[in-house]
């Protein structure tokens, strides 16, 4: 039985957008090369069957994406990716051909411009791609995500969300008022294998923010870990600045990293409802799982 439900691998921290909700990292922008990626997957054997090619960055910008997905298939990995949805016109064919690809999460809240023409182009690219998925690769899951509509309904973001929902209603032939049942953390099936969900916006827990709590636990190091673009292993997918470096996958085995003193202290703390790391004490995302 695998140790982790999933492992995040950041194959790039480069993005073509600069969204207001995303963490602005000070780490150097980079792409993980295919040789290093293959080395990582070799070291993950026995730890998981599911990899998420995301922490920061837009995955569809990676120049070797087709090869990375092929390598994933060779290693028996099922792949989830997250995208801002701007590049499906250019990369859609590649995604449809990828045998390893299991799910695509599309962050519709990435569209932040008050521009109807730009929204037309943005939604057209996404919906055209979804139509091809329905026709050619119905096994591929699509998860469409928006920020909490009720909380932002009077803001510009809320108005954009309403327009996005209207276009999806037309495309999927959904009944009036279909969005009224949406709630944070719950998904609505808009078509077979295609889901619309709401997410509550959160603050990235970096060490400069205020302490939220010194007590609690987390799913980090339990159902997942993350590997950043330079190979640094961190305990969760929200440690986007490597505030808790546990080791480097290119220099150590994953077993050595997970058995190290820092990871062991964190796990012992979680078991005792104690948050021993400064970053964990500043994370409000954990409260969703208490």
C-alpha positions as a Markdown table, in Angstrom:
| # | Residue | x | y | z |
|---|---|---|---|---|
| 1 | Unk | 0.0 | 0.0 | 0.0 |
| 2 | Unk | 1.3 | 3.4 | -0.9 |
| 3 | Unk | 2.3 | 5.8 | 1.9 |
| 4 | Unk | 0.8 | 9.0 | 0.3 |
| 5 | Unk | -2.5 | 9.6 | -1.4 |
| 6 | Unk | -0.7 | 12.0 | -3.7 |
| 7 | Unk | 2.6 | 13.8 | -4.2 |
| 8 | Unk | 2.9 | 17.3 | -5.6 |
| 9 | Unk | 5.8 | 17.8 | -8.1 |
| 10 | Unk | 6.4 | 21.4 | -9.1 |
| 11 | Unk | 7.9 | 21.0 | -12.6 |
| 12 | Unk | 7.9 | 24.8 | -13.1 |
| 13 | Unk | 7.3 | 27.8 | -10.9 |
| 14 | Unk | 7.0 | 30.1 | -13.9 |
| 15 | Unk | 3.6 | 31.5 | -14.9 |
| 16 | Unk | 2.2 | 33.7 | -17.7 |
| 17 | Unk | -0.2 | 35.5 | -15.3 |
| 18 | Unk | 0.3 | 37.4 | -12.0 |
| 19 | Unk | -3.0 | 36.7 | -10.2 |
| 20 | Unk | -3.9 | 38.7 | -7.1 |
| 21 | Unk | -4.5 | 35.5 | -5.0 |
| 22 | Unk | -1.3 | 33.7 | -5.9 |
| 23 | Unk | 1.8 | 33.7 | -3.8 |
| 24 | Unk | 4.6 | 35.9 | -5.3 |
| 25 | Unk | 7.6 | 33.7 | -4.8 |
| 26 | Unk | 11.1 | 35.0 | -4.4 |
| 27 | Unk | 12.6 | 31.7 | -5.6 |
| 28 | Unk | 14.4 | 31.7 | -9.0 |
| 29 | Unk | 12.1 | 30.8 | -11.9 |
| 30 | Unk | 13.0 | 27.5 | -13.4 |
| 31 | Unk | 11.8 | 24.4 | -15.2 |
| 32 | Unk | 12.5 | 20.8 | -14.0 |
| 33 | Unk | 14.3 | 19.0 | -16.8 |
| 34 | Unk | 13.0 | 15.6 | -18.0 |
| 35 | Unk | 16.1 | 13.8 | -16.7 |
| 36 | Unk | 15.6 | 15.2 | -13.2 |
| 37 | Unk | 11.9 | 14.5 | -13.4 |
| 38 | Unk | 12.6 | 10.8 | -14.3 |
| 39 | Unk | 15.0 | 10.6 | -11.4 |
| 40 | Unk | 12.3 | 12.0 | -9.0 |
| 41 | Unk | 9.7 | 9.4 | -10.3 |
| 42 | Unk | 12.2 | 6.6 | -9.8 |
| 43 | Unk | 12.5 | 7.6 | -6.2 |
| 44 | Unk | 8.8 | 7.8 | -5.6 |
| 45 | Unk | 8.1 | 4.1 | -6.4 |
| 46 | Unk | 6.2 | 2.6 | -3.6 |
| 47 | Unk | 5.2 | 5.9 | -2.1 |
| 48 | Unk | 2.2 | 6.9 | -4.4 |
| 49 | Unk | 0.5 | 6.3 | -7.7 |
| 50 | Unk | -0.8 | 9.8 | -8.1 |
| 51 | Unk | 1.2 | 12.9 | -8.8 |
| 52 | Unk | 0.0 | 16.5 | -9.1 |
| 53 | Unk | 2.3 | 18.6 | -11.3 |
| 54 | Unk | 1.7 | 21.8 | -9.4 |
| 55 | Unk | 2.7 | 24.0 | -6.5 |
| 56 | Unk | 3.2 | 27.3 | -8.2 |
| 57 | Unk | 3.5 | 28.0 | -11.9 |
| 58 | Unk | 1.5 | 27.2 | -15.1 |
| 59 | Unk | 2.2 | 23.6 | -16.1 |
| 60 | Unk | 1.3 | 24.2 | -19.8 |
| 61 | Unk | 4.3 | 26.5 | -20.2 |
| 62 | Unk | 6.7 | 23.6 | -19.7 |
| 63 | Unk | 8.7 | 23.1 | -23.0 |
| 64 | Unk | 9.0 | 19.3 | -22.3 |
| 65 | Unk | 5.4 | 18.7 | -21.0 |
| 66 | Unk | 4.7 | 16.0 | -23.6 |
| 67 | Unk | 7.8 | 14.1 | -22.5 |
| 68 | Unk | 7.1 | 14.6 | -18.8 |
| 69 | Unk | 3.6 | 13.0 | -19.3 |
| 70 | Unk | 5.2 | 10.1 | -21.3 |
| 71 | Unk | 7.7 | 9.5 | -18.5 |
| 72 | Unk | 4.9 | 9.5 | -15.9 |
| 73 | Unk | 3.1 | 6.8 | -17.9 |
| 74 | Unk | 6.2 | 4.8 | -18.1 |
| 75 | Unk | 6.5 | 4.9 | -14.3 |
| 76 | Unk | 2.9 | 3.9 | -13.8 |
| 77 | Unk | 1.9 | 7.3 | -12.4 |
| 78 | Unk | -1.5 | 8.9 | -12.9 |
| 79 | Unk | -1.2 | 12.6 | -13.3 |
| 80 | Unk | -3.4 | 15.6 | -12.1 |
| 81 | Unk | -2.5 | 19.0 | -13.4 |
| 82 | Unk | -3.8 | 22.5 | -12.5 |
| 83 | Unk | -3.9 | 25.3 | -15.1 |
| 84 | Unk | -5.2 | 28.9 | -15.3 |
| 85 | Unk | -6.9 | 27.9 | -18.6 |
| 86 | Unk | -5.2 | 30.3 | -21.0 |
| 87 | Unk | -3.2 | 27.8 | -23.1 |
| 88 | Unk | -5.6 | 25.1 | -24.1 |
| 89 | Unk | -5.7 | 26.3 | -27.7 |
| 90 | Unk | -2.0 | 25.7 | -28.0 |
| 91 | Unk | -1.6 | 22.6 | -25.8 |
| 92 | Unk | -5.0 | 20.9 | -26.0 |
| 93 | Unk | -3.8 | 18.2 | -28.5 |
| 94 | Unk | -0.9 | 17.3 | -26.3 |
| 95 | Unk | -3.2 | 16.8 | -23.3 |
| 96 | Unk | -5.7 | 14.7 | -25.2 |
| 97 | Unk | -2.9 | 12.3 | -26.3 |
| 98 | Unk | -1.3 | 11.9 | -22.8 |
| 99 | Unk | -2.1 | 8.4 | -21.5 |
| 100 | Unk | -1.0 | 9.3 | -17.9 |
| 101 | Unk | -3.3 | 12.3 | -17.6 |
| 102 | Unk | -6.2 | 11.6 | -15.1 |
| 103 | Unk | -7.6 | 15.1 | -14.2 |
| 104 | Unk | -7.2 | 18.7 | -15.1 |
| 105 | Unk | -8.1 | 21.4 | -12.5 |
| 106 | Unk | -8.9 | 24.7 | -14.2 |
| 107 | Unk | -8.8 | 27.8 | -12.0 |
| 108 | Unk | -11.5 | 30.0 | -13.6 |
| 109 | Unk | -10.8 | 32.6 | -10.9 |
| 110 | Unk | -7.5 | 33.2 | -12.7 |
| 111 | Unk | -9.4 | 35.5 | -15.1 |
| 112 | Unk | -9.3 | 38.9 | -13.4 |
| 113 | Unk | -9.7 | 41.4 | -16.3 |
| 114 | Unk | -12.9 | 43.5 | -16.8 |
| 115 | Unk | -12.9 | 42.9 | -20.5 |
| 116 | Unk | -15.7 | 41.2 | -22.4 |
| 117 | Unk | -13.6 | 40.4 | -25.4 |
| 118 | Unk | -10.8 | 38.9 | -23.3 |
| 119 | Unk | -13.4 | 36.8 | -21.4 |
| 120 | Unk | -14.8 | 35.6 | -24.7 |
| 121 | Unk | -11.4 | 34.4 | -25.9 |
| 122 | Unk | -10.6 | 32.9 | -22.5 |
| 123 | Unk | -13.9 | 30.9 | -22.1 |
| 124 | Unk | -13.9 | 29.9 | -25.8 |
| 125 | Unk | -10.5 | 28.2 | -25.4 |
| 126 | Unk | -11.6 | 26.3 | -22.3 |
| 127 | Unk | -15.0 | 25.3 | -23.6 |
| 128 | Unk | -13.7 | 24.2 | -27.0 |
| 129 | Unk | -11.1 | 22.0 | -25.2 |
| 130 | Unk | -13.8 | 20.5 | -23.0 |
| 131 | Unk | -15.9 | 19.7 | -26.0 |
| 132 | Unk | -13.0 | 17.8 | -27.5 |
| 133 | Unk | -12.5 | 16.0 | -24.1 |
| 134 | Unk | -16.2 | 14.9 | -24.2 |
| 135 | Unk | -15.8 | 13.6 | -27.8 |
| 136 | Unk | -12.3 | 12.1 | -27.7 |
| 137 | Unk | -11.2 | 11.4 | -24.1 |
| 138 | Unk | -14.3 | 11.1 | -21.8 |
| 139 | Unk | -12.2 | 9.3 | -19.1 |
| 140 | Unk | -10.3 | 12.6 | -18.4 |
| 141 | Unk | -11.8 | 14.4 | -15.4 |
| 142 | Unk | -12.3 | 18.1 | -15.6 |
| 143 | Unk | -12.6 | 20.1 | -12.4 |
| 144 | Unk | -13.7 | 23.8 | -12.9 |
| 145 | Unk | -13.0 | 26.0 | -9.9 |
| 146 | Unk | -14.2 | 29.4 | -8.9 |
| 147 | Unk | -13.8 | 31.4 | -5.7 |
| 148 | Unk | -16.7 | 31.5 | -3.2 |
| 149 | Unk | -19.5 | 33.2 | -5.3 |
| 150 | Unk | -21.6 | 34.3 | -2.3 |
| 151 | Unk | -18.7 | 36.0 | -0.6 |
| 152 | Unk | -17.6 | 38.0 | -3.6 |
| 153 | Unk | -21.0 | 38.6 | -5.4 |
| 154 | Unk | -20.7 | 42.4 | -5.0 |
| 155 | Unk | -17.1 | 42.7 | -6.2 |
| 156 | Unk | -15.6 | 42.7 | -9.7 |
| 157 | Unk | -14.6 | 39.1 | -9.2 |
| 158 | Unk | -18.2 | 38.2 | -8.4 |
| 159 | Unk | -19.4 | 39.9 | -11.6 |
| 160 | Unk | -16.9 | 38.0 | -13.6 |
| 161 | Unk | -17.9 | 34.8 | -11.9 |
| 162 | Unk | -21.5 | 35.5 | -12.8 |
| 163 | Unk | -20.6 | 36.0 | -16.4 |
| 164 | Unk | -18.5 | 32.8 | -16.4 |
| 165 | Unk | -21.4 | 30.9 | -14.9 |
| 166 | Unk | -23.8 | 32.2 | -17.5 |
| 167 | Unk | -21.6 | 31.0 | -20.3 |
| 168 | Unk | -21.2 | 27.6 | -18.7 |
| 169 | Unk | -25.0 | 27.4 | -18.3 |
| 170 | Unk | -25.4 | 27.9 | -22.0 |
| 171 | Unk | -22.7 | 25.5 | -23.0 |
| 172 | Unk | -23.8 | 22.7 | -20.7 |
| 173 | Unk | -27.5 | 23.5 | -21.1 |
| 174 | Unk | -27.9 | 23.8 | -17.3 |
| 175 | Unk | -31.2 | 24.9 | -15.6 |
| 176 | Unk | -31.7 | 28.4 | -14.3 |
| 177 | Unk | -30.5 | 28.8 | -10.7 |
| 178 | Unk | -28.1 | 25.8 | -11.0 |
| 179 | Unk | -25.4 | 27.7 | -9.1 |
| 180 | Unk | -27.6 | 28.3 | -6.0 |
| 181 | Unk | -26.6 | 24.9 | -4.6 |
| 182 | Unk | -22.9 | 25.5 | -4.8 |
| 183 | Unk | -21.0 | 25.7 | -1.6 |
| 184 | Unk | -17.3 | 25.9 | -0.7 |
| 185 | Unk | -15.8 | 22.4 | -0.8 |
| 186 | Unk | -18.6 | 20.9 | -2.7 |
| 187 | Unk | -18.8 | 20.1 | -6.4 |
| 188 | Unk | -21.7 | 20.2 | -8.9 |
| 189 | Unk | -21.7 | 17.8 | -11.8 |
| 190 | Unk | -22.3 | 19.8 | -15.0 |
| 191 | Unk | -21.7 | 16.9 | -17.3 |
| 192 | Unk | -20.3 | 13.3 | -17.0 |
| 193 | Unk | -16.8 | 13.6 | -15.7 |
| 194 | Unk | -16.9 | 17.5 | -15.5 |
| 195 | Unk | -17.4 | 19.2 | -12.2 |
| 196 | Unk | -17.8 | 22.8 | -11.0 |
| 197 | Unk | -16.7 | 23.6 | -7.5 |
| 198 | Unk | -16.2 | 26.6 | -5.3 |
| 199 | Unk | -13.1 | 27.3 | -3.3 |
| 200 | Unk | -12.6 | 29.7 | -0.4 |
| 201 | Unk | -9.8 | 32.1 | -1.1 |
| 202 | Unk | -6.9 | 31.6 | 1.4 |
| 203 | Unk | -3.7 | 33.4 | 2.5 |
| 204 | Unk | -0.5 | 31.6 | 1.6 |
| 205 | Unk | 1.2 | 30.8 | 5.0 |
| 206 | Unk | 4.6 | 32.5 | 4.8 |
| 207 | Unk | 6.6 | 33.2 | 7.8 |
| 208 | Unk | 6.0 | 37.0 | 7.7 |
| 209 | Unk | 2.3 | 36.6 | 8.5 |
| 210 | Unk | 0.7 | 36.5 | 11.9 |
| 211 | Unk | 0.4 | 33.4 | 14.0 |
| 212 | Unk | -3.0 | 31.7 | 13.7 |
| 213 | Unk | -2.5 | 28.9 | 16.3 |
| 214 | Unk | 0.1 | 26.8 | 17.9 |
| 215 | Unk | -2.2 | 23.8 | 18.2 |
| 216 | Unk | -3.6 | 21.6 | 15.6 |
| 217 | Unk | -2.7 | 19.0 | 13.0 |
| 218 | Unk | -2.4 | 18.8 | 9.2 |
| 219 | Unk | -2.6 | 16.5 | 6.2 |
| 220 | Unk | 0.9 | 17.4 | 5.2 |
| 221 | Unk | 3.3 | 14.5 | 5.7 |
| 222 | Unk | 0.3 | 12.3 | 6.1 |
| 223 | Unk | -1.6 | 12.1 | 2.8 |
| 224 | Unk | 0.8 | 14.2 | 0.7 |
| 225 | Unk | 4.2 | 16.0 | 0.4 |
| 226 | Unk | 5.5 | 18.4 | -2.2 |
| 227 | Unk | 8.7 | 18.5 | -4.3 |
| 228 | Unk | 9.7 | 21.9 | -5.5 |
| 229 | Unk | 11.3 | 22.6 | -8.9 |
| 230 | Unk | 14.9 | 22.4 | -7.6 |
| 231 | Unk | 14.2 | 19.1 | -5.8 |
| 232 | Unk | 13.6 | 20.5 | -2.4 |
| 233 | Unk | 11.1 | 18.3 | -0.5 |
| 234 | Unk | 8.6 | 20.2 | 1.7 |
| 235 | Unk | 5.8 | 18.8 | 3.9 |
| 236 | Unk | 2.8 | 20.3 | 2.1 |
| 237 | Unk | 1.7 | 21.9 | -1.1 |
| 238 | Unk | 1.3 | 25.4 | 0.5 |
| 239 | Unk | 5.0 | 25.7 | 1.5 |
| 240 | Unk | 5.6 | 27.6 | -1.7 |
| 241 | Unk | 8.7 | 29.4 | -0.4 |
| 242 | Unk | 10.4 | 26.3 | 1.1 |
| 243 | Unk | 10.2 | 27.5 | 4.6 |
| 244 | Unk | 10.4 | 23.9 | 5.8 |
| 245 | Unk | 13.0 | 22.2 | 3.6 |
| 246 | Unk | 13.2 | 18.6 | 4.7 |
| 247 | Unk | 15.9 | 17.6 | 2.2 |
| 248 | Unk | 16.5 | 17.3 | -1.6 |
| 249 | Unk | 15.3 | 14.4 | -3.6 |
| 250 | Unk | 18.2 | 14.6 | -6.0 |
| 251 | Unk | 20.7 | 14.2 | -3.1 |
| 252 | Unk | 18.9 | 11.7 | -0.8 |
| 253 | Unk | 16.3 | 9.0 | -1.0 |
| 254 | Unk | 12.8 | 9.9 | 0.0 |
| 255 | Unk | 13.0 | 7.5 | 2.9 |
| 256 | Unk | 16.0 | 9.3 | 4.3 |
| 257 | Unk | 14.2 | 12.6 | 4.0 |
| 258 | Unk | 11.0 | 11.4 | 5.6 |
| 259 | Unk | 12.9 | 9.8 | 8.5 |
| 260 | Unk | 15.0 | 12.9 | 9.1 |
| 261 | Unk | 14.7 | 14.8 | 12.4 |
| 262 | Unk | 12.7 | 17.7 | 11.1 |
| 263 | Unk | 10.0 | 15.6 | 9.5 |
| 264 | Unk | 9.9 | 13.3 | 12.5 |
| 265 | Unk | 9.4 | 16.3 | 14.9 |
| 266 | Unk | 6.5 | 17.6 | 12.7 |
| 267 | Unk | 4.8 | 14.2 | 12.7 |
| 268 | Unk | 5.2 | 13.8 | 16.4 |
| 269 | Unk | 3.8 | 17.3 | 16.9 |
| 270 | Unk | 0.8 | 16.6 | 14.7 |
| 271 | Unk | 0.0 | 13.4 | 16.7 |
| 272 | Unk | 0.0 | 15.6 | 19.9 |
| 273 | Unk | -2.0 | 18.4 | 18.3 |
| 274 | Unk | 1.1 | 20.6 | 18.4 |
| 275 | Unk | 2.3 | 22.8 | 15.5 |
| 276 | Unk | 6.1 | 22.8 | 15.9 |
| 277 | Unk | 6.9 | 24.8 | 12.7 |
| 278 | Unk | 6.5 | 28.5 | 12.4 |
| 279 | Unk | 4.9 | 28.1 | 8.9 |
| 280 | Unk | 2.2 | 25.7 | 10.3 |
| 281 | Unk | 1.4 | 28.1 | 13.1 |
| 282 | Unk | 0.6 | 30.7 | 10.4 |
| 283 | Unk | -1.5 | 28.5 | 8.2 |
| 284 | Unk | -5.3 | 29.1 | 8.2 |
| 285 | Unk | -5.9 | 26.5 | 5.5 |
| 286 | Unk | -5.5 | 23.7 | 8.1 |
| 287 | Unk | -8.8 | 24.7 | 9.8 |
| 288 | Unk | -10.8 | 23.3 | 6.9 |
| 289 | Unk | -9.8 | 19.8 | 8.0 |
| 290 | Unk | -10.2 | 20.1 | 11.8 |
